[in-house]
Amino acid sequence: MKVLERTQDLVRLSWIQKVLSDHDIKSFMLDVNSGSVLAGVEAVSVRLMVEDDDYGEAVRLINQAEQNLGKGLDSNSEEEAT
């Protein structure tokens, strides 16, 4: 297992899990309870884990999804202006 993401942002982790599950990559969160109880303490973050074999593809998918999200926001702004 490898750590794909380490953060206290549970919304971001949920989004990443959705992107991965759409591509049949299983993931799970570690330290969710500690992260929510000790929110704001940077030493305690929730870890999103993926299988070693899926790590490279997971990184690629998240990078691609983040780029697409940015493009989507830009195109929506342009459409609203016209």
Secondary structure, DSSP 8 states (H G I E B T S, - for coil): -EEEEEES-HHHHHHHHHHHHHTT--EEEESHHHHHHTTT-TT--EEEEE-GGGHHHHHHHHHHHHHHHHHHHHHHHHHHH-
